């Protein structure tokens, strides 16, 4: 039998696994090295400001979960974001705001 602490440790080590149910939409921002030096950290800050939640949280209405990821493995397109499994490279603050608006409108 595997101890509960080991299961929790494994589940929280991978960004694709969650221990809590996410919101209706999941918006992830890459903050890995390549994305970070190209503006990923600023994009993550924009999401946190616009949604008024920190990474790893869901908006109070349950519509959007915001997550940071250490790498999406498409560094040449950094900074990258993902909304519901759809990737956007060379993202900007305008891109982020468009994605948030799209998620809120559906």
Secondary structure, 3 states (H helix, E strand, C coil): CCCHHHHHHHHCCCCCCCCCCCCCEEEEEECCHHHHHCCHHHHHHHHHHHHCCCCCEECCCCCEEEEEECCCCCHHHCCCEEECCEEECCCCHHHHHHHHHHHHHC
